Amino acid sequence: MKIKDILHIKTIISMTELRRNPRAVIKTAEALPVAVLNRSKLTLYVFSAEAYEALIDWVDDASLIQTIKARRSSKPIKIDLNDL
């Protein structure tokens, strides 16, 4: 699953709908995330384990990219193998 698929919310439901039929919401969330509103305010997202894992991988990759960019601009340190 790609990050653009995870962030593409097509289904918005109320908290009442979630309480009435949570299984239906879970089934819907298997395909694409579902936004849940409580009193017309966005409260939570429901998405599959696969989507969650893809999102965590994406966040980890973004963090790693930042680390790489930061280290590219730093000066290299010379180390003598005999000192190790």
PyMOL Python script that loads the backbone (N, CA, C, O; Angstrom):
from pymol import cmd

cmd.read_pdbstr("""\
ATOM      1  N   MET A   1       0.850  -1.180   0.000  1.00  0.00           N
ATOM      2  CA  MET A   1       0.000   0.000   0.000  1.00  0.00           C
ATOM      3  C   MET A   1       0.889   1.233   0.000  1.00  0.00           C
ATOM      4  O   MET A   1       1.876   1.292   0.733  1.00  0.00           O
ATOM      5  N   LYS A   2       0.541   2.218  -0.821  1.00  0.00           N
ATOM      6  CA  LYS A   2       1.330   3.430  -0.953  1.00  0.00           C
ATOM      7  C   LYS A   2       0.773   4.521  -0.052  1.00  0.00           C
ATOM      8  O   LYS A   2      -0.409   4.518   0.293  1.00  0.00           O
ATOM      9  N   ILE A   3       1.646   5.460   0.327  1.00  0.00           N
ATOM     10  CA  ILE A   3       1.242   6.531   1.236  1.00  0.00           C
ATOM     11  C   ILE A   3       0.091   7.348   0.656  1.00  0.00           C
ATOM     12  O   ILE A   3      -0.786   7.787   1.400  1.00  0.00           O
ATOM     13  N   LYS A   4       0.080   7.559  -0.662  1.00  0.00           N
ATOM     14  CA  LYS A   4      -1.010   8.340  -1.251  1.00  0.00           C
ATOM     15  C   LYS A   4      -2.346   7.633  -1.078  1.00  0.00           C
ATOM     16  O   LYS A   4      -3.384   8.289  -0.979  1.00  0.00           O
ATOM     17  N   ASP A   5      -2.335   6.300  -1.040  1.00  0.00           N
ATOM     18  CA  ASP A   5      -3.565   5.551  -0.816  1.00  0.00           C
ATOM     19  C   ASP A   5      -4.037   5.681   0.630  1.00  0.00           C
ATOM     20  O   ASP A   5      -5.236   5.749   0.902  1.00  0.00           O
ATOM     21  N   ILE A   6      -3.082   5.714   1.544  1.00  0.00           N
ATOM     22  CA  ILE A   6      -3.434   5.827   2.963  1.00  0.00           C
ATOM     23  C   ILE A   6      -4.057   7.187   3.251  1.00  0.00           C
ATOM     24  O   ILE A   6      -5.029   7.288   3.999  1.00  0.00           O
ATOM     25  N   LEU A   7      -3.493   8.224   2.655  1.00  0.00           N
ATOM     26  CA  LEU A   7      -3.943   9.581   2.956  1.00  0.00           C
ATOM     27  C   LEU A   7      -5.154  10.010   2.137  1.00  0.00           C
ATOM     28  O   LEU A   7      -5.675  11.108   2.333  1.00  0.00           O
ATOM     29  N   HIS A   8      -5.606   9.164   1.228  1.00  0.00           N
ATOM     30  CA  HIS A   8      -6.741   9.502   0.378  1.00  0.00           C
ATOM     31  C   HIS A   8      -8.024   9.063   1.075  1.00  0.00           C
ATOM     32  O   HIS A   8      -8.476   7.931   0.904  1.00  0.00           O
ATOM     33  N   ILE A   9      -8.602   9.961   1.856  1.00  0.00           N
ATOM     34  CA  ILE A   9      -9.807   9.647   2.621  1.00  0.00           C
ATOM     35  C   ILE A   9     -11.033   9.913   1.743  1.00  0.00           C
ATOM     36  O   ILE A   9     -11.267  11.043   1.315  1.00  0.00           O
ATOM     37  N   LYS A  10     -11.802   8.870   1.483  1.00  0.00           N
ATOM     38  CA  LYS A  10     -13.028   9.023   0.702  1.00  0.00           C
ATOM     39  C   LYS A  10     -14.266   8.886   1.566  1.00  0.00           C
ATOM     40  O   LYS A  10     -15.329   9.405   1.225  1.00  0.00           O
ATOM     41  N   THR A  11     -14.133   8.197   2.673  1.00  0.00           N
ATOM     42  CA  THR A  11     -15.299   7.900   3.506  1.00  0.00           C
ATOM     43  C   THR A  11     -15.225   8.670   4.813  1.00  0.00           C
ATOM     44  O   THR A  11     -14.235   8.596   5.541  1.00  0.00           O
ATOM     45  N   ILE A  12     -16.279   9.403   5.096  1.00  0.00           N
ATOM     46  CA  ILE A  12     -16.387  10.132   6.352  1.00  0.00           C
ATOM     47  C   ILE A  12     -17.688   9.688   7.012  1.00  0.00           C
ATOM     48  O   ILE A  12     -18.752   9.700   6.394  1.00  0.00           O
ATOM     49  N   ILE A  13     -17.579   9.295   8.277  1.00  0.00           N
ATOM     50  CA  ILE A  13     -18.762   8.831   9.004  1.00  0.00           C
ATOM     51  C   ILE A  13     -18.847   9.546  10.345  1.00  0.00           C
ATOM     52  O   ILE A  13     -17.898  10.199  10.780  1.00  0.00           O
ATOM     53  N   SER A  14     -19.981   9.412  10.978  1.00  0.00           N
ATOM     54  CA  SER A  14     -20.161   9.990  12.312  1.00  0.00           C
ATOM     55  C   SER A  14     -19.808   8.949  13.375  1.00  0.00           C
ATOM     56  O   SER A  14     -19.731   7.751  13.103  1.00  0.00           O
ATOM     57  N   MET A  15     -19.601   9.439  14.566  1.00  0.00           N
ATOM     58  CA  MET A  15     -19.331   8.547  15.696  1.00  0.00           C
ATOM     59  C   MET A  15     -20.525   7.627  15.923  1.00  0.00           C
ATOM     60  O   MET A  15     -20.357   6.469  16.307  1.00  0.00           O
ATOM     61  N   THR A  16     -21.718   8.135  15.689  1.00  0.00           N
ATOM     62  CA  THR A  16     -22.931   7.326  15.835  1.00  0.00           C
ATOM     63  C   THR A  16     -22.912   6.142  14.875  1.00  0.00           C
ATOM     64  O   THR A  16     -23.262   5.024  15.256  1.00  0.00           O
ATOM     65  N   GLU A  17     -22.503   6.385  13.625  1.00  0.00           N
ATOM     66  CA  GLU A  17     -22.414   5.282  12.658  1.00  0.00           C
ATOM     67  C   GLU A  17     -21.384   4.252  13.100  1.00  0.00           C
ATOM     68  O   GLU A  17     -21.592   3.049  12.945  1.00  0.00           O
ATOM     69  N   LEU A  18     -20.282   4.725  13.645  1.00  0.00           N
ATOM     70  CA  LEU A  18     -19.247   3.805  14.138  1.00  0.00           C
ATOM     71  C   LEU A  18     -19.788   2.944  15.269  1.00  0.00           C
ATOM     72  O   LEU A  18     -19.533   1.741  15.313  1.00  0.00           O
ATOM     73  N   ARG A  19     -20.529   3.550  16.178  1.00  0.00           N
ATOM     74  CA  ARG A  19     -21.104   2.789  17.297  1.00  0.00           C
ATOM     75  C   ARG A  19     -22.149   1.776  16.819  1.00  0.00           C
ATOM     76  O   ARG A  19     -22.226   0.661  17.334  1.00  0.00           O
ATOM     77  N   ARG A  20     -22.943   2.174  15.836  1.00  0.00           N
ATOM     78  CA  ARG A  20     -24.017   1.298  15.343  1.00  0.00           C
ATOM     79  C   ARG A  20     -23.486   0.061  14.636  1.00  0.00           C
ATOM     80  O   ARG A  20     -24.008  -1.039  14.818  1.00  0.00           O
ATOM     81  N   ASN A  21     -22.437   0.244  13.822  1.00  0.00           N
ATOM     82  CA  ASN A  21     -21.974  -0.874  13.019  1.00  0.00           C
ATOM     83  C   ASN A  21     -20.448  -0.829  12.842  1.00  0.00           C
ATOM     84  O   ASN A  21     -19.952  -0.537  11.753  1.00  0.00           O
ATOM     85  N   PRO A  22     -19.718  -1.119  13.915  1.00  0.00           N
ATOM     86  CA  PRO A  22     -18.255  -1.046  13.822  1.00  0.00           C
ATOM     87  C   PRO A  22     -17.662  -2.026  12.814  1.00  0.00           C
ATOM     88  O   PRO A  22     -16.642  -1.725  12.194  1.00  0.00           O
ATOM     89  N   ARG A  23     -18.274  -3.177  12.642  1.00  0.00           N
ATOM     90  CA  ARG A  23     -17.743  -4.157  11.678  1.00  0.00           C
ATOM     91  C   ARG A  23     -17.787  -3.622  10.259  1.00  0.00           C
ATOM     92  O   ARG A  23     -16.863  -3.856   9.480  1.00  0.00           O
ATOM     93  N   ALA A  24     -18.836  -2.914   9.917  1.00  0.00           N
ATOM     94  CA  ALA A  24     -18.948  -2.331   8.576  1.00  0.00           C
ATOM     95  C   ALA A  24     -17.862  -1.282   8.358  1.00  0.00           C
ATOM     96  O   ALA A  24     -17.293  -1.180   7.271  1.00  0.00           O
ATOM     97  N   VAL A  25     -17.586  -0.513   9.392  1.00  0.00           N
ATOM     98  CA  VAL A  25     -16.534   0.506   9.290  1.00  0.00           C
ATOM     99  C   VAL A  25     -15.176  -0.161   9.105  1.00  0.00           C
ATOM    100  O   VAL A  25     -14.373   0.277   8.282  1.00  0.00           O
ATOM    101  N   ILE A  26     -14.924  -1.208   9.861  1.00  0.00           N
ATOM    102  CA  ILE A  26     -13.658  -1.946   9.731  1.00  0.00           C
ATOM    103  C   ILE A  26     -13.529  -2.527   8.336  1.00  0.00           C
ATOM    104  O   ILE A  26     -12.454  -2.474   7.740  1.00  0.00           O
ATOM    105  N   LYS A  27     -14.605  -3.079   7.812  1.00  0.00           N
ATOM    106  CA  LYS A  27     -14.572  -3.647   6.463  1.00  0.00           C
ATOM    107  C   LYS A  27     -14.271  -2.558   5.433  1.00  0.00           C
ATOM    108  O   LYS A  27     -13.487  -2.776   4.509  1.00  0.00           O
ATOM    109  N   THR A  28     -14.883  -1.406   5.587  1.00  0.00           N
ATOM    110  CA  THR A  28     -14.625  -0.280   4.683  1.00  0.00           C
ATOM    111  C   THR A  28     -13.178   0.162   4.784  1.00  0.00           C
ATOM    112  O   THR A  28     -12.545   0.466   3.773  1.00  0.00           O
ATOM    113  N   ALA A  29     -12.652   0.197   6.002  1.00  0.00           N
ATOM    114  CA  ALA A  29     -11.282   0.666   6.243  1.00  0.00           C
ATOM    115  C   ALA A  29     -10.224  -0.294   5.713  1.00  0.00           C
ATOM    116  O   ALA A  29      -9.056   0.076   5.602  1.00  0.00           O
ATOM    117  N   GLU A  30     -10.615  -1.513   5.387  1.00  0.00           N
ATOM    118  CA  GLU A  30      -9.655  -2.445   4.798  1.00  0.00           C
ATOM    119  C   GLU A  30      -9.183  -1.953   3.440  1.00  0.00           C
ATOM    120  O   GLU A  30      -8.047  -2.212   3.045  1.00  0.00           O
ATOM    121  N   ALA A  31     -10.053  -1.241   2.718  1.00  0.00           N
ATOM    122  CA  ALA A  31      -9.713  -0.734   1.388  1.00  0.00           C
ATOM    123  C   ALA A  31      -9.059   0.643   1.481  1.00  0.00           C
ATOM    124  O   ALA A  31      -7.973   0.857   0.941  1.00  0.00           O
ATOM    125  N   LEU A  32      -9.709   1.559   2.154  1.00  0.00           N
ATOM    126  CA  LEU A  32      -9.199   2.921   2.326  1.00  0.00           C
ATOM    127  C   LEU A  32      -9.567   3.425   3.717  1.00  0.00           C
ATOM    128  O   LEU A  32     -10.578   3.002   4.279  1.00  0.00           O
ATOM    129  N   PRO A  33      -8.761   4.322   4.278  1.00  0.00           N
ATOM    130  CA  PRO A  33      -9.057   4.849   5.612  1.00  0.00           C
ATOM    131  C   PRO A  33     -10.419   5.540   5.684  1.00  0.00           C
ATOM    132  O   PRO A  33     -10.948   6.038   4.691  1.00  0.00           O
ATOM    133  N   VAL A  34     -10.954   5.547   6.890  1.00  0.00           N
ATOM    134  CA  VAL A  34     -12.240   6.170   7.166  1.00  0.00           C
ATOM    135  C   VAL A  34     -12.008   7.266   8.202  1.00  0.00           C
ATOM    136  O   VAL A  34     -11.367   7.035   9.226  1.00  0.00           O
ATOM    137  N   ALA A  35     -12.533   8.457   7.929  1.00  0.00           N
ATOM    138  CA  ALA A  35     -12.477   9.552   8.898  1.00  0.00           C
ATOM    139  C   ALA A  35     -13.749   9.503   9.730  1.00  0.00           C
ATOM    140  O   ALA A  35     -14.842   9.311   9.197  1.00  0.00           O
ATOM    141  N   VAL A  36     -13.599   9.680  11.046  1.00  0.00           N
ATOM    142  CA  VAL A  36     -14.747   9.640  11.947  1.00  0.00           C
ATOM    143  C   VAL A  36     -14.922  11.018  12.581  1.00  0.00           C
ATOM    144  O   VAL A  36     -13.984  11.584  13.143  1.00  0.00           O
ATOM    145  N   LEU A  37     -16.144  11.546  12.478  1.00  0.00           N
ATOM    146  CA  LEU A  37     -16.470  12.848  13.046  1.00  0.00           C
ATOM    147  C   LEU A  37     -17.279  12.673  14.323  1.00  0.00           C
ATOM    148  O   LEU A  37     -18.151  11.809  14.411  1.00  0.00           O
ATOM    149  N   ASN A  38     -16.979  13.499  15.296  1.00  0.00           N
ATOM    150  CA  ASN A  38     -17.762  13.555  16.522  1.00  0.00           C
ATOM    151  C   ASN A  38     -18.235  14.992  16.657  1.00  0.00           C
ATOM    152  O   ASN A  38     -17.429  15.902  16.851  1.00  0.00           O
ATOM    153  N   ARG A  39     -19.544  15.194  16.554  1.00  0.00           N
ATOM    154  CA  ARG A  39     -20.128  16.537  16.580  1.00  0.00           C
ATOM    155  C   ARG A  39     -19.501  17.432  15.517  1.00  0.00           C
ATOM    156  O   ARG A  39     -19.136  18.578  15.781  1.00  0.00           O
ATOM    157  N   SER A  40     -19.386  16.888  14.322  1.00  0.00           N
ATOM    158  CA  SER A  40     -18.857  17.582  13.141  1.00  0.00           C
ATOM    159  C   SER A  40     -17.384  17.956  13.252  1.00  0.00           C
ATOM    160  O   SER A  40     -16.893  18.784  12.485  1.00  0.00           O
ATOM    161  N   LYS A  41     -16.690  17.362  14.186  1.00  0.00           N
ATOM    162  CA  LYS A  41     -15.259  17.622  14.337  1.00  0.00           C
ATOM    163  C   LYS A  41     -14.505  16.313  14.090  1.00  0.00           C
ATOM    164  O   LYS A  41     -14.855  15.270  14.642  1.00  0.00           O
ATOM    165  N   LEU A  42     -13.473  16.381  13.258  1.00  0.00           N
ATOM    166  CA  LEU A  42     -12.676  15.189  12.982  1.00  0.00           C
ATOM    167  C   LEU A  42     -12.066  14.672  14.283  1.00  0.00           C
ATOM    168  O   LEU A  42     -11.374  15.397  14.998  1.00  0.00           O
ATOM    169  N   THR A  43     -12.343  13.402  14.569  1.00  0.00           N
ATOM    170  CA  THR A  43     -11.918  12.816  15.831  1.00  0.00           C
ATOM    171  C   THR A  43     -10.853  11.744  15.650  1.00  0.00           C
ATOM    172  O   THR A  43      -9.877  11.698  16.398  1.00  0.00           O
ATOM    173  N   LEU A  44     -11.042  10.886  14.658  1.00  0.00           N
ATOM    174  CA  LEU A  44     -10.077   9.808  14.456  1.00  0.00           C
ATOM    175  C   LEU A  44     -10.165   9.261  13.052  1.00  0.00           C
ATOM    176  O   LEU A  44     -11.114   9.513  12.309  1.00  0.00           O
ATOM    177  N   TYR A  45      -9.131   8.496  12.717  1.00  0.00           N
ATOM    178  CA  TYR A  45      -9.097   7.772  11.455  1.00  0.00           C
ATOM    179  C   TYR A  45      -9.084   6.284  11.771  1.00  0.00           C
ATOM    180  O   TYR A  45      -8.471   5.855  12.748  1.00  0.00           O
ATOM    181  N   VAL A  46      -9.755   5.510  10.951  1.00  0.00           N
ATOM    182  CA  VAL A  46      -9.733   4.059  11.071  1.00  0.00           C
ATOM    183  C   VAL A  46      -9.117   3.532   9.781  1.00  0.00           C
ATOM    184  O   VAL A  46      -9.599   3.814   8.684  1.00  0.00           O
ATOM    185  N   PHE A  47      -8.038   2.759   9.934  1.00  0.00           N
ATOM    186  CA  PHE A  47      -7.432   2.153   8.756  1.00  0.00           C
ATOM    187  C   PHE A  47      -6.857   0.804   9.104  1.00  0.00           C
ATOM    188  O   PHE A  47      -6.678   0.464  10.274  1.00  0.00           O
ATOM    189  N   SER A  48      -6.571   0.040   8.068  1.00  0.00           N
ATOM    190  CA  SER A  48      -6.142  -1.345   8.246  1.00  0.00           C
ATOM    191  C   SER A  48      -4.733  -1.419   8.842  1.00  0.00           C
ATOM    192  O   SER A  48      -3.992  -0.437   8.848  1.00  0.00           O
ATOM    193  N   ALA A  49      -4.390  -2.593   9.336  1.00  0.00           N
ATOM    194  CA  ALA A  49      -3.044  -2.827   9.856  1.00  0.00           C
ATOM    195  C   ALA A  49      -2.012  -2.646   8.745  1.00  0.00           C
ATOM    196  O   ALA A  49      -0.925  -2.118   8.976  1.00  0.00           O
ATOM    197  N   GLU A  50      -2.363  -3.088   7.545  1.00  0.00           N
ATOM    198  CA  GLU A  50      -1.457  -2.937   6.401  1.00  0.00           C
ATOM    199  C   GLU A  50      -1.177  -1.455   6.122  1.00  0.00           C
ATOM    200  O   GLU A  50      -0.037  -1.070   5.865  1.00  0.00           O
ATOM    201  N   ALA A  51      -2.227  -0.632   6.174  1.00  0.00           N
ATOM    202  CA  ALA A  51      -2.056   0.802   5.950  1.00  0.00           C
ATOM    203  C   ALA A  51      -1.220   1.427   7.063  1.00  0.00           C
ATOM    204  O   ALA A  51      -0.377   2.284   6.798  1.00  0.00           O
ATOM    205  N   TYR A  52      -1.446   1.002   8.307  1.00  0.00           N
ATOM    206  CA  TYR A  52      -0.673   1.513   9.440  1.00  0.00           C
ATOM    207  C   TYR A  52       0.807   1.176   9.274  1.00  0.00           C
ATOM    208  O   TYR A  52       1.668   2.032   9.472  1.00  0.00           O
ATOM    209  N   GLU A  53       1.094  -0.048   8.918  1.00  0.00           N
ATOM    210  CA  GLU A  53       2.490  -0.463   8.733  1.00  0.00           C
ATOM    211  C   GLU A  53       3.149   0.311   7.596  1.00  0.00           C
ATOM    212  O   GLU A  53       4.315   0.693   7.703  1.00  0.00           O
ATOM    213  N   ALA A  54       2.414   0.545   6.506  1.00  0.00           N
ATOM    214  CA  ALA A  54       2.951   1.334   5.389  1.00  0.00           C
ATOM    215  C   ALA A  54       3.218   2.765   5.822  1.00  0.00           C
ATOM    216  O   ALA A  54       4.218   3.363   5.424  1.00  0.00           O
ATOM    217  N   LEU A  55       2.335   3.310   6.629  1.00  0.00           N
ATOM    218  CA  LEU A  55       2.516   4.675   7.134  1.00  0.00           C
ATOM    219  C   LEU A  55       3.744   4.767   8.036  1.00  0.00           C
ATOM    220  O   LEU A  55       4.519   5.718   7.931  1.00  0.00           O
ATOM    221  N   ILE A  56       3.926   3.799   8.908  1.00  0.00           N
ATOM    222  CA  ILE A  56       5.099   3.781   9.796  1.00  0.00           C
ATOM    223  C   ILE A  56       6.373   3.640   8.967  1.00  0.00           C
ATOM    224  O   ILE A  56       7.367   4.307   9.253  1.00  0.00           O
ATOM    225  N   ASP A  57       6.361   2.786   7.949  1.00  0.00           N
ATOM    226  CA  ASP A  57       7.529   2.649   7.067  1.00  0.00           C
ATOM    227  C   ASP A  57       7.849   3.977   6.388  1.00  0.00           C
ATOM    228  O   ASP A  57       9.015   4.358   6.283  1.00  0.00           O
ATOM    229  N   TRP A  58       6.817   4.678   5.928  1.00  0.00           N
ATOM    230  CA  TRP A  58       7.012   5.961   5.259  1.00  0.00           C
ATOM    231  C   TRP A  58       7.618   6.985   6.211  1.00  0.00           C
ATOM    232  O   TRP A  58       8.523   7.727   5.830  1.00  0.00           O
ATOM    233  N   VAL A  59       7.127   7.027   7.444  1.00  0.00           N
ATOM    234  CA  VAL A  59       7.670   7.956   8.441  1.00  0.00           C
ATOM    235  C   VAL A  59       9.127   7.611   8.745  1.00  0.00           C
ATOM    236  O   VAL A  59       9.965   8.507   8.845  1.00  0.00           O
ATOM    237  N   ASP A  60       9.434   6.335   8.890  1.00  0.00           N
ATOM    238  CA  ASP A  60      10.818   5.908   9.127  1.00  0.00           C
ATOM    239  C   ASP A  60      11.728   6.308   7.968  1.00  0.00           C
ATOM    240  O   ASP A  60      12.842   6.784   8.184  1.00  0.00           O
ATOM    241  N   ASP A  61      11.250   6.115   6.742  1.00  0.00           N
ATOM    242  CA  ASP A  61      12.033   6.483   5.563  1.00  0.00           C
ATOM    243  C   ASP A  61      12.279   7.987   5.518  1.00  0.00           C
ATOM    244  O   ASP A  61      13.388   8.426   5.215  1.00  0.00           O
ATOM    245  N   ALA A  62      11.259   8.770   5.814  1.00  0.00           N
ATOM    246  CA  ALA A  62      11.401  10.227   5.811  1.00  0.00           C
ATOM    247  C   ALA A  62      12.414  10.674   6.860  1.00  0.00           C
ATOM    248  O   ALA A  62      13.210  11.579   6.609  1.00  0.00           O
ATOM    249  N   SER A  63      12.388  10.048   8.026  1.00  0.00           N
ATOM    250  CA  SER A  63      13.353  10.365   9.076  1.00  0.00           C
ATOM    251  C   SER A  63      14.772  10.006   8.646  1.00  0.00           C
ATOM    252  O   SER A  63      15.711  10.764   8.888  1.00  0.00           O
ATOM    253  N   LEU A  64      14.920   8.855   8.012  1.00  0.00           N
ATOM    254  CA  LEU A  64      16.227   8.426   7.537  1.00  0.00           C
ATOM    255  C   LEU A  64      16.766   9.379   6.471  1.00  0.00           C
ATOM    256  O   LEU A  64      17.958   9.686   6.457  1.00  0.00           O
ATOM    257  N   ILE A  65      15.904   9.839   5.590  1.00  0.00           N
ATOM    258  CA  ILE A  65      16.318  10.795   4.562  1.00  0.00           C
ATOM    259  C   ILE A  65      16.834  12.081   5.202  1.00  0.00           C
ATOM    260  O   ILE A  65      17.842  12.632   4.760  1.00  0.00           O
ATOM    261  N   GLN A  66      16.155  12.557   6.232  1.00  0.00           N
ATOM    262  CA  GLN A  66      16.616  13.765   6.938  1.00  0.00           C
ATOM    263  C   GLN A  66      17.987  13.541   7.563  1.00  0.00           C
ATOM    264  O   GLN A  66      18.843  14.423   7.504  1.00  0.00           O
ATOM    265  N   THR A  67      18.203  12.380   8.158  1.00  0.00           N
ATOM    266  CA  THR A  67      19.489  12.061   8.765  1.00  0.00           C
ATOM    267  C   THR A  67      20.586  12.032   7.712  1.00  0.00           C
ATOM    268  O   THR A  67      21.671  12.570   7.934  1.00  0.00           O
ATOM    269  N   ILE A  68      20.318  11.417   6.580  1.00  0.00           N
ATOM    270  CA  ILE A  68      21.297  11.336   5.495  1.00  0.00           C
ATOM    271  C   ILE A  68      21.650  12.726   4.991  1.00  0.00           C
ATOM    272  O   ILE A  68      22.825  13.034   4.793  1.00  0.00           O
ATOM    273  N   LYS A  69      20.643  13.568   4.782  1.00  0.00           N
ATOM    274  CA  LYS A  69      20.900  14.928   4.303  1.00  0.00           C
ATOM    275  C   LYS A  69      21.730  15.723   5.307  1.00  0.00           C
ATOM    276  O   LYS A  69      22.617  16.481   4.914  1.00  0.00           O
ATOM    277  N   ALA A  70      21.455  15.560   6.580  1.00  0.00           N
ATOM    278  CA  ALA A  70      22.208  16.270   7.609  1.00  0.00           C
ATOM    279  C   ALA A  70      23.664  15.809   7.643  1.00  0.00           C
ATOM    280  O   ALA A  70      24.577  16.614   7.824  1.00  0.00           O
ATOM    281  N   ARG A  71      23.862  14.524   7.470  1.00  0.00           N
ATOM    282  CA  ARG A  71      25.233  13.989   7.524  1.00  0.00           C
ATOM    283  C   ARG A  71      26.026  14.318   6.264  1.00  0.00           C
ATOM    284  O   ARG A  71      27.253  14.394   6.326  1.00  0.00           O
ATOM    285  N   ARG A  72      25.383  14.511   5.150  1.00  0.00           N
ATOM    286  CA  ARG A  72      26.077  14.874   3.919  1.00  0.00           C
ATOM    287  C   ARG A  72      26.774  16.221   4.049  1.00  0.00           C
ATOM    288  O   ARG A  72      27.846  16.426   3.480  1.00  0.00           O
ATOM    289  N   SER A  73      26.179  17.125   4.783  1.00  0.00           N
ATOM    290  CA  SER A  73      26.734  18.472   4.898  1.00  0.00           C
ATOM    291  C   SER A  73      27.814  18.580   5.984  1.00  0.00           C
ATOM    292  O   SER A  73      28.490  19.604   6.084  1.00  0.00           O
ATOM    293  N   SER A  74      27.975  17.542   6.785  1.00  0.00           N
ATOM    294  CA  SER A  74      28.999  17.592   7.834  1.00  0.00           C
ATOM    295  C   SER A  74      30.361  17.164   7.284  1.00  0.00           C
ATOM    296  O   SER A  74      30.451  16.473   6.269  1.00  0.00           O
ATOM    297  N   LYS A  75      31.405  17.590   7.974  1.00  0.00           N
ATOM    298  CA  LYS A  75      32.763  17.253   7.544  1.00  0.00           C
ATOM    299  C   LYS A  75      33.080  15.814   7.925  1.00  0.00           C
ATOM    300  O   LYS A  75      32.721  15.362   9.012  1.00  0.00           O
ATOM    301  N   PRO A  76      33.754  15.092   7.028  1.00  0.00           N
ATOM    302  CA  PRO A  76      34.130  13.708   7.362  1.00  0.00           C
ATOM    303  C   PRO A  76      35.202  13.681   8.453  1.00  0.00           C
ATOM    304  O   PRO A  76      36.008  14.604   8.570  1.00  0.00           O
ATOM    305  N   ILE A  77      35.198  12.639   9.227  1.00  0.00           N
ATOM    306  CA  ILE A  77      36.185  12.460  10.292  1.00  0.00           C
ATOM    307  C   ILE A  77      37.117  11.331   9.864  1.00  0.00           C
ATOM    308  O   ILE A  77      36.678  10.224   9.553  1.00  0.00           O
ATOM    309  N   LYS A  78      38.407  11.635   9.855  1.00  0.00           N
ATOM    310  CA  LYS A  78      39.391  10.607   9.492  1.00  0.00           C
ATOM    311  C   LYS A  78      39.720   9.783  10.717  1.00  0.00           C
ATOM    312  O   LYS A  78      39.976  10.314  11.798  1.00  0.00           O
ATOM    313  N   ILE A  79      39.709   8.474  10.526  1.00  0.00           N
ATOM    314  CA  ILE A  79      40.004   7.540  11.623  1.00  0.00           C
ATOM    315  C   ILE A  79      41.103   6.597  11.163  1.00  0.00           C
ATOM    316  O   ILE A  79      41.059   6.057  10.057  1.00  0.00           O
ATOM    317  N   ASP A  80      42.068   6.413  12.014  1.00  0.00           N
ATOM    318  CA  ASP A  80      43.140   5.455  11.732  1.00  0.00           C
ATOM    319  C   ASP A  80      42.692   4.100  12.294  1.00  0.00           C
ATOM    320  O   ASP A  80      42.341   4.004  13.470  1.00  0.00           O
ATOM    321  N   LEU A  81      42.703   3.085  11.481  1.00  0.00           N
ATOM    322  CA  LEU A  81      42.269   1.764  11.912  1.00  0.00           C
ATOM    323  C   LEU A  81      43.103   1.232  13.082  1.00  0.00           C
ATOM    324  O   LEU A  81      42.612   0.426  13.873  1.00  0.00           O
ATOM    325  N   ASN A  82      44.334   1.667  13.196  1.00  0.00           N
ATOM    326  CA  ASN A  82      45.188   1.233  14.296  1.00  0.00           C
ATOM    327  C   ASN A  82      44.721   1.804  15.638  1.00  0.00           C
ATOM    328  O   ASN A  82      45.043   1.260  16.694  1.00  0.00           O
ATOM    329  N   ASP A  83      43.960   2.903  15.592  1.00  0.00           N
ATOM    330  CA  ASP A  83      43.454   3.515  16.835  1.00  0.00           C
ATOM    331  C   ASP A  83      42.221   2.806  17.368  1.00  0.00           C
ATOM    332  O   ASP A  83      41.801   3.059  18.497  1.00  0.00           O
ATOM    333  N   LEU A  84      41.637   1.924  16.572  1.00  0.00           N
ATOM    334  CA  LEU A  84      40.418   1.248  17.003  1.00  0.00           C
ATOM    335  C   LEU A  84      40.670   0.123  17.919  1.00  0.00           C
ATOM    336  O   LEU A  84      39.728  -0.536  18.361  1.00  0.00           O
TER     337      LEU A  84
END
""", "prot")
cmd.dss("prot")
cmd.show_as("cartoon", "prot")
cmd.util.cbc("prot")
cmd.orient("prot")
